[in-house]
Amino acid sequence: MNARSAVPRDNVAAPGAEESFESWVRASSARLRRLAYLLTGDLDQAEDLLQSAYAKVLPRWRKVSAYDSPEAYMYRVMVNLRTSWWRRSRNREWSTDEIPEEPWRAGTPDESDAVVQSQVLLAALRALPERQRAAVVLRHWCDLSEAETAHAMSCSVGTVKSNASRGLAHLRAALAQTPESGTRRSDLR
């Protein structure tokens, strides 16, 4: 028995399906890479997540390509993979970087302010629990409806609403605090 005959037939891509998959990957990779980065908070982990998701979708591409939105299926695969990785690694220790402090300036803000604010936002996103982060990212970054988000997260619409609401509340609270003193900033409301 050779190695080809040991592979189940439903996991073998149809002829021409690989070219179709490659063109879909090229067309969707930028959007999916951003989603992966927002789900993981780390560029290297985002690349790993995206590659793992593509590897899971390729054997099923003939069936997935017939869906109304193959990207919705990919969202679900990515969220499930990220949750699985988090569950496996939640008892490990993680090193964290310091949030860069925003220097006090009386003049107009320069371009570095946007970088600092995005880093603060990403740090606040990383601090959210997995389900809340997924709900916030899928609802507000990917602009999915509550029903689409519920489908991608394999939960009810009510769960999406509560996770998104709690996640946004945590983000607002984290962004309303200055890193050094804990005082409220009026410009982030």
Order of alpha helices (4+ residues) and beta strands (2+ residues): alpha-alpha-alpha-alpha-alpha-alpha-alpha-alpha
